[in-house]
Amino acid sequence: ATQSFHFKGLLPDAMYEIAVSTKDSFGNWGFWSAERFLTANRMHLSFGNIGEQFAVVRWSRLEPVAETLGRDSPYHQGRDAIQQIRLKVQEAGREHTTIYEIPMADEYHIPDLKPDTLYYISLAASTGSGCWGMWCEPKKLRTLPALTLSIVDIGEPYVTVGWVREGWPPASPGLDTSVPDPAAGRIAAEEPAVEADARAEAHYSRGSVAAYQVRVTRADGVAVVEETLGADAAQATLAGLDADCHYRVSVRGQDLFGEWGLWSAEHHFLTLQPVVVDVREIGEDSVDVVWRRAPAGAPAPPADGDEEEAAQPVVVTGDEQVQRWKVRVYGHRVAGAGTHFELEFDAGTTSHNISGLVPNATYTVSAMALSASGEWGFWSTPSEVKTLQLLQMEVLYLGEDFAQLQWHRPLETIVAPEMSAFHEVPLEYHLRVTDVDDSSAGACQEWETAEHRYDVTGLAPGRQYKVEVRQRCREA
């Protein structure tokens, strides 16, 4: 004969009376021995922090209902400690259910949830081996939607992005569980009123944010720039990027309890192409330059997987329109003022003849663009150019009233023919002879010739003359 029995199917928080009688070997029953007991109340489920991909669940056993009927006489009450919790998680509209077996604790952090998704949560408690209580009434929670990022502006060295948590908080009735207790750094210990909890369509977090983190990576996933911003930020500009490069950008938020949310969906973008400067023509004291944006490069291929199978991302490009240009000229080891200067042009001007330079001197020329959004880009890679050396003249023979002159351009300063300011221009030299000892108006004589030598006649014996020669260039 057994001396124990496991009763099942009882109600929680209910008073029962159990009576036991024994039967002897002669078949006679003894007196009934009766005892009363109160079953434990059901488990209560509540929520702490709710994020995009997780939820914090808490539980406790409700106190017995304060009823005096039948409870004014002595009775037994269960005092067994909870040893284990079963937590049931089911996504709304799905048949699959996940059950977590949890050693006794005060709360549990449910991982791997989906953003902006409705879940049904229920739990049961065990006080011993095989002694499981009833599943509590399921409660609904809705996870936070992920942040939505948008690209505001793209330059050569930067990208500007904005973000928002769209459609949140929800308009439907619900119970906000996101009120923190500053002292404890967690959800306030005070539970919501039972009536409000019962009416709640779903529990949710308001989505208050303590900080944001914005990250830019290369197309292969290597982080390039990462910036943390305050809770009031809704836009950020990340600089230090390379021009004409393929990048990815995303954002995530940190809630008031230090939990980071998911990274938003990545946006692919291509920074603006750099400005390039080409030297078109070189003279003795001038250079003719043109500038433009370089042709756009192709987006980088997917970092991993088969290129044919990988979905090609949408790559956002910046506005290539230009408001203004700047051109900078820098003279190397050139003495005197005006060797370093900047010029500014409107959007329609993409070439210029830079004059006033020193012959046989090295200069670097670079340009940059003011984008449509009003941001200056990078200075272009400098183009180095050396101005041509002046013609060198020599006197072949000097007589009493004439002089034989010859001139040439030194070979070491001759550039590629198409780069010379004198290329494809009929040879024409301008010769000027000035009587240094005579300051009258007729003391200067000029000739033009297509030869590289000339006989100057009609000079006066014993006088001093200054002879100059120059060559006609493309710009006349």
Salt bridges, closest charged atoms under 4 A:
ASP13 OD1 - ARG71 NH2 3.62
GLU35 OE1 - HIS76 NE2 3.07
GLU52 OE2 - ARG165 NH1 2.89
GLU91 OE1 - LYS114 NZ 3.31
GLU101 OE2 - ARG86 NE 2.83
GLU107 OE1 - ARG58 NE 2.65
GLU107 OE1 - ARG186 NH2 3.03
ASP116 OD1 - ARG142 NH1 3.66
GLU156 OE2 - ARG293 NH1 2.84
ASP176 OD2 - ARG206 NE 2.96
ASP197 OD2 - LYS139 NZ 2.27
ASP197 OD1 - HIS203 NE2 2.61
ASP220 OD2 - ARG218 NH2 2.98
GLU259 OE2 - HIS109 NE2 3.44
GLU266 OE1 - ARG248 NH1 3.41
ASP278 OD2 - ARG292 NH1 2.61
GLU281 OE1 - ARG474 NH1 3.08
GLU284 OE2 - ARG409 NH1 2.84
ASP288 OD2 - ARG280 NH2 2.45
GLU344 OE2 - ARG324 NE 2.71
GLU424 OE2 - HIS423 NE2 3.42
GLU428 OE1 - ARG472 NE 2.90
ASP435 OD2 - ARG463 NE 2.86
GLU446 OE1 - HIS430 NE2 2.76
GLU448 OE2 - ARG472 NH2 4.00
GLU468 OE1 - ARG432 NE 3.00
